[in-house]
Amino acid sequence: MRLTRQILLKLLRLVGAVFAVSLLTFLLAHKIPGDPTAIILQDKVNQMIPCGGSLLGKTVDCSQLSEGVIHPKGYEAPGAVVSICEADRCVIASDALRHQLDLDEPILTQYFHWLGNALQGDFGITYDTQPQPVWPQIAEAIPPTLQLMIMAMILSLVIAIPLGIYGAYREHRIGDRVLTTGSFLFVAIPNFVLAIFLIIIFVTWLGMVESVASPWSDGVWKSLSTFAIPAVALAMGMAAVYQRLLRSDMIATLQEDFILMARAKGLPTWRILTRHALRPSSFSLLTVFGINVGTLIGGTVIMEVMFSISGVGKLITKSIYVRNYPTIQAVVVLIAVVYVAVNVLTDICYSLLDPRIRHA
């Protein structure tokens, strides 16, 4: 009962955090210098659109003319976008387009209008020369980013857990000292610098993999091999931190009475380390693992640009450049939901790892 109440409280905090992030992102995005209507109209004040052409997913209809002002079919506000028509072409004015996009409304009015649509699953239309719904773009960008993040997470744990156990078991010996020096080295090297070194070694010198990541459609093995370098570059810094945390906690755990009792019973060392000492030594590792999701998302932005991965990071970078407010807003809210949800799951996992917390 208490666990259920705690989960509900954490979910309420999740909603509050996502709301705060969405509001701050909306305010900051609209402070980016520049006008998105200039991007939509191809950096011109006005643009001539042929009759029957499409703008923001709606058809420019020149069938109804009244003193040079068109009432386009399908628009809620007649004349909101298409201002003037001459012969078979119409002039799209930037100020009229701002009205169609509600960019002339107060900032909070724009936000609550967006929020109401977002709660219904409508994240708006992209602000670019070929407008399209926001969500399909994001849905297409999620799989490559998710693949890179999962590979980096798995690699970091696969590297860190065995080395952390070994470092605790061989405390202050030569192997532990080598691991300590190596971990400090990888923590100090930025992931993009490590990626450059890996490209030079495995792409330029050895020619083992390509420097451009391949999607799943090119084959599972090729996709995994080309994602390996960015995944390793992201994983090594995290693995170094995890190894140090696990080593420190496990050294303390190995001094506990229940470990001494296990040794007195004659249990094998590997069993004591993996079954009795690992679980209670994983709290710091689990906490930092949850927090590092945000750092990992930031690292994927750099990796996706370096390796031409068409993921969420590359999408939001492009959207910021062209002042594509709806895409920026949707991507940041998605990242916030993932980050907060992972941290809530991390808190829940504490009770599964240690019964003392569950029954407290």
C-alpha positions in Angstrom: 0.0 0.0 0.0 2.8 2.4 0.9 4.7 1.5 -2.2 1.7 2.2 -4.4 1.3 5.6 -2.7 4.9 6.4 -3.3 4.6 5.4 -7.0 1.6 7.7 -7.4 3.4 10.6 -5.7 6.4 10.1 -8.0 4.1 10.1 -11.1 2.5 13.4 -10.0 6.0 14.9 -9.7 6.7 13.6 -13.2 3.7 15.5 -14.5 4.7 18.6 -12.7 8.3 18.4 -13.9 7.2 17.8 -17.6 4.9 20.8 -17.4 7.6 23.1 -16.0 10.1 21.9 -18.7 7.6 22.4 -21.5 6.8 25.9 -20.3 10.4 27.0 -19.9 11.3 25.4 -23.3 8.5 27.2 -25.0 9.6 30.6 -23.5 13.2 30.1 -24.4 12.6 28.8 -27.9 10.6 31.9 -28.7 13.5 34.0 -27.6 15.7 32.6 -30.4 16.5 35.6 -32.7 14.8 35.4 -36.1 11.4 34.9 -37.5 10.2 31.4 -38.6 7.9 32.8 -41.2 11.1 33.9 -43.1 12.2 30.3 -43.2 8.8 29.1 -44.4 8.7 31.8 -47.1 12.2 30.9 -48.1 13.8 34.0 -46.5 11.7 36.4 -48.5 9.3 39.0 -47.1 6.6 37.8 -49.5 6.4 34.7 -51.7 4.3 34.0 -54.8 2.4 30.7 -54.5 0.6 29.1 -57.6 -3.1 28.6 -57.3 -3.8 25.1 -56.2 -0.4 24.9 -54.4 0.0 23.8 -50.8 1.0 25.8 -47.7 1.0 24.3 -44.2 -0.9 21.3 -45.5 -3.8 23.4 -47.0 -4.6 24.2 -50.6 -4.3 27.7 -52.0 -7.6 28.3 -53.7 -7.9 31.2 -56.1 -11.5 30.7 -57.0 -12.9 33.4 -54.7 -11.5 36.9 -55.2 -12.7 40.1 -53.7 -10.8 43.3 -54.5 -7.5 41.4 -54.6 -8.0 39.6 -51.3 -8.5 35.9 -51.4 -10.7 33.8 -49.1 -8.9 30.4 -49.3 -10.8 27.2 -49.0 -10.2 25.3 -45.8 -8.9 28.2 -43.6 -10.8 29.1 -40.5 -9.9 32.8 -40.9 -10.5 33.9 -44.5 -7.5 35.7 -45.9 -5.4 34.7 -42.9 -2.5 33.4 -45.0 -3.1 34.3 -48.7 -3.3 38.0 -48.8 -3.4 39.1 -52.5 -4.0 37.2 -55.8 -3.0 38.3 -59.2 -3.9 36.1 -62.2 -3.0 32.6 -61.3 -0.6 33.4 -58.5 -1.1 34.6 -54.9 1.2 36.6 -52.6 1.8 35.1 -49.2 2.7 37.9 -46.8 4.9 37.1 -43.7 2.6 39.1 -41.4 -0.4 37.2 -42.6 1.5 33.9 -42.1 2.3 35.0 -38.5 -1.4 35.4 -37.9 -2.1 31.9 -39.3 0.5 30.4 -37.0 -0.8 32.4 -34.0 2.7 33.9 -33.6 1.1 37.4 -33.1 -0.7 36.2 -30.0 0.7 36.7 -26.4 3.4 34.1 -25.6 1.3 32.4 -22.8 -1.7 32.2 -25.1 0.5 30.5 -27.7 1.8 28.1 -25.0 -1.7 27.0 -23.7 -2.9 26.7 -27.3 0.0 24.4 -28.0 -0.5 22.5 -24.7 -4.2 21.9 -25.4 -3.3 20.4 -28.8 -0.4 18.4 -27.5 -2.6 16.7 -24.9 -4.7 15.5 -27.8 -1.6 14.1 -29.6 -1.3 17.1 -32.0 2.2 18.6 -31.8 1.6 21.0 -34.7 3.1 21.5 -38.1 6.8 22.0 -38.8 8.0 25.5 -39.7 10.0 24.9 -42.8 9.7 25.3 -46.6 7.9 21.9 -46.8 5.6 21.9 -43.7 4.5 18.5 -42.3 3.2 17.1 -39.0 5.8 17.1 -36.2 5.2 13.7 -34.7 6.0 11.6 -37.8 9.3 13.3 -38.1 10.1 12.5 -34.4 8.9 9.0 -34.7 11.2 8.4 -37.6 14.2 9.9 -35.7 13.6 7.9 -32.5 14.9 4.4 -33.6 18.5 5.4 -34.4 18.8 7.5 -31.2 17.3 4.6 -29.2 19.7 2.1 -30.8 22.7 4.3 -30.0 21.6 4.9 -26.4 20.8 1.2 -25.6 24.1 0.1 -27.1 26.0 2.7 -25.1 24.1 1.7 -21.9 24.7 -2.0 -22.3 28.4 -1.5 -23.2 29.0 0.7 -20.1 27.5 -1.8 -17.7 29.2 -4.8 -19.4 32.5 -3.0 -18.9 31.9 -1.4 -15.5 30.4 -4.3 -13.5 33.2 -6.9 -13.9 35.9 -4.3 -13.6 34.3 -2.8 -10.5 34.0 -6.2 -8.8 37.6 -7.1 -9.7 38.9 -3.7 -8.4 37.1 -4.2 -5.1 38.4 -7.8 -4.7 42.0 -6.8 -5.6 42.0 -3.5 -3.7 45.2 -1.5 -3.8 47.0 -4.2 -5.9 48.5 -3.7 -9.3 45.4 -4.6 -11.2 43.3 -2.2 -9.2 45.8 0.6 -9.6 45.8 0.1 -13.4 42.0 0.3 -13.5 42.0 3.4 -11.3 44.4 5.2 -13.6 42.5 4.1 -16.7 39.1 5.2 -15.3 40.5 8.7 -14.5 41.8 8.9 -18.1 38.5 8.0 -19.7 36.5 10.3 -17.4 38.8 13.2 -18.4 38.5 12.6 -22.2 35.4 14.1 -23.8 33.4 11.6 -25.8 33.7 13.5 -29.1 37.5 13.5 -28.7 37.5 9.8 -28.0 35.3 9.3 -31.1 37.8 11.1 -33.2 40.6 8.8 -32.0 38.4 5.7 -32.7 37.6 7.0 -36.2 41.4 7.4 -36.9 42.2 3.9 -35.7 39.3 1.8 -36.8 38.2 3.7 -39.9 41.2 5.5 -41.3 44.0 3.1 -40.4 42.4 -0.3 -40.1 39.3 0.3 -42.4 37.2 -2.1 -40.2 34.0 0.0 -40.2 32.5 3.0 -41.9 32.4 6.5 -40.4 28.7 6.9 -41.4 26.2 4.8 -39.3 23.9 2.5 -41.3 20.2 2.0 -40.4 18.7 -1.5 -39.7 17.4 -1.6 -43.3 21.1 -2.1 -44.4 21.4 -5.3 -42.3 21.6 -6.0 -38.6 25.3 -6.7 -38.6 26.3 -3.7 -40.6 24.1 -1.4 -38.5 25.6 -2.7 -35.2 29.2 -2.4 -36.5 28.7 1.1 -37.8 27.0 2.2 -34.5 29.9 0.6 -32.5 32.3 3.5 -32.6 29.8 6.2 -31.4 28.4 3.7 -28.8 31.9 3.0 -27.5 32.7 6.7 -27.4 29.6 7.3 -25.3 30.1 4.3 -23.1 33.7 4.6 -22.0 33.3 7.7 -19.9 30.1 6.3 -18.2 31.8 2.9 -17.6 34.7 4.6 -15.9 32.4 6.4 -13.5 30.3 3.3 -12.8 33.4 1.2 -12.2 34.7 3.7 -9.6 31.3 3.9 -7.8 30.8 0.1 -7.7 34.4 -0.5 -6.5 34.0 1.9 -3.6 30.6 0.6 -2.5 31.7 -3.0 -2.8 34.8 -2.4 -0.8 32.6 -1.3 2.1 30.1 -4.1 1.6 32.9 -6.7 1.8 33.5 -5.6 5.3 30.0 -6.4 6.5 29.2 -9.2 8.9 27.0 -11.1 6.4 30.0 -11.3 4.0 32.2 -12.6 6.8 29.5 -15.2 7.6 29.3 -16.3 3.9 33.1 -16.7 3.9 32.9 -18.7 7.1 30.4 -21.1 5.5 33.0 -21.8 2.8 31.1 -20.3 -0.1 33.2 -19.7 -3.3 34.6 -16.3 -3.7 32.8 -15.7 -7.0 29.5 -16.5 -5.4 30.1 -14.1 -2.5 31.1 -11.3 -4.9 28.2 -11.8 -7.4 25.4 -13.0 -5.2 25.9 -11.5 -1.8 28.0 -8.3 -2.3 26.9 -7.0 -5.7 23.2 -6.2 -5.0 23.7 -4.1 -1.8 26.6 -2.3 -3.6 24.6 -1.2 -6.6 22.7 1.8 -5.1 25.1 4.5 -6.2 25.5 2.8 -9.6 21.8 2.7 -10.1 21.4 6.3 -9.0 24.1 7.6 -11.3 22.8 5.4 -14.1 19.4 7.1 -14.0 20.9 10.6 -13.8 23.2 9.8 -16.7 20.3 9.3 -19.1 20.3 13.1 -19.5 24.0 13.2 -20.1 23.7 10.4 -22.6 21.0 12.2 -24.6 23.3 15.2 -24.8 26.2 13.0 -26.0 24.0 11.5 -28.7 23.5 14.9 -30.2 27.2 15.2 -30.9 27.6 11.6 -32.1 24.6 11.9 -34.5 26.2 15.0 -36.1 29.6 13.4 -36.3 28.4 10.1 -37.7 25.5 11.4 -39.8 22.9 9.6 -37.8 19.4 10.8 -38.6 18.2 10.7 -35.0 16.5 13.0 -32.4 19.7 14.9 -31.7 20.3 15.8 -35.3 16.6 16.7 -35.7 16.6 19.1 -32.8 19.9 20.7 -33.9 18.4 21.4 -37.3 15.1 22.7 -35.8 17.0 25.2 -33.6 18.8 26.5 -36.7 15.6 27.1 -38.6 13.6 28.3 -35.5 11.2 25.4 -35.9 9.4 25.9 -32.6 6.9 23.0 -32.7 9.6 20.4 -33.3 11.9 21.9 -30.7 9.1 21.9 -28.2 7.9 18.3 -28.9 11.5 16.9 -28.8 12.4 18.6 -25.5 9.1 17.4 -23.9 9.8 13.9 -25.1 13.3 14.0 -23.7 12.0 15.4 -20.4 9.4 12.6 -20.1 12.0 9.9 -20.8 14.5 11.4 -18.3 11.9 11.8 -15.5 10.4 8.4 -16.1 13.8 6.7 -15.9 14.5 8.4 -12.6 11.1 7.3 -11.3 11.9 3.7 -12.4 15.3 4.1 -10.7 13.6 5.0 -7.4 11.2 2.0 -7.7 14.2 -0.3 -8.4 15.7 0.6 -5.0 12.9 -1.4 -3.3 13.5 -4.4 -5.5 17.3 -4.4 -4.8 17.0 -3.9 -1.0 14.0 -5.4 1.0 14.9 -3.0 3.9 13.7 -0.1 1.8 10.5 -1.9 0.7 9.6 -2.7 4.3 10.8 0.5 5.9 
